[in-house]
Amino acid sequence: MGVSPTSGAMPAQVKAAVVEVSGQAFMNGVHVAVLVTGVLCAVGAAVAAIGIRHRPVH
């Protein structure tokens, strides 16, 4: 899942842990971004619906 910040001097167990944790951190960031985007879309839809309802008809 991309390039993890590891070096050749790291022991194998530490390298595996860094790779695992960096992948989890990336996915956590993706999930937060999707959640924030979904909330903003829902808020925008609610504001649009309220704005359209309160608009006078000519």
QUIPEBEL-V938049 format. One record per residue. N is the residue number from 1. RES is the residue in one letter. SS is DSSP state (hx for helix, st for strand, lp for the rest). OMEGA is omega in whole degrees, 0 to 359 (* if undefined). Layout:
BEGIN
n	res	ss	omega
N	RES	SS	OMEGA
N	RES	SS	OMEGA
END
This chain:
BEGIN
n	res	ss	omega
1	M	lp	178
2	G	lp	183
3	V	lp	178
4	S	lp	182
5	P	lp	179
6	T	lp	177
7	S	lp	180
8	G	lp	182
9	A	lp	181
10	M	lp	173
11	P	lp	185
12	A	hx	181
13	Q	hx	179
14	V	hx	179
15	K	hx	179
16	A	hx	179
17	A	hx	179
18	V	hx	179
19	V	hx	181
20	E	hx	183
21	V	hx	179
22	S	hx	175
23	G	hx	178
24	Q	hx	179
25	A	hx	178
26	F	hx	181
27	M	hx	175
28	N	hx	177
29	G	hx	178
30	V	hx	180
31	H	hx	178
32	V	hx	179
33	A	hx	179
34	V	hx	179
35	L	hx	179
36	V	hx	179
37	T	hx	179
38	G	hx	179
39	V	hx	179
40	L	hx	177
41	C	hx	179
42	A	hx	178
43	V	hx	178
44	G	hx	178
45	A	hx	179
46	A	hx	178
47	V	hx	179
48	A	hx	180
49	A	hx	179
50	I	hx	179
51	G	hx	180
52	I	hx	180
53	R	hx	185
54	H	lp	179
55	R	lp	180
56	P	lp	179
57	V	lp	181
58	H	lp	*
END
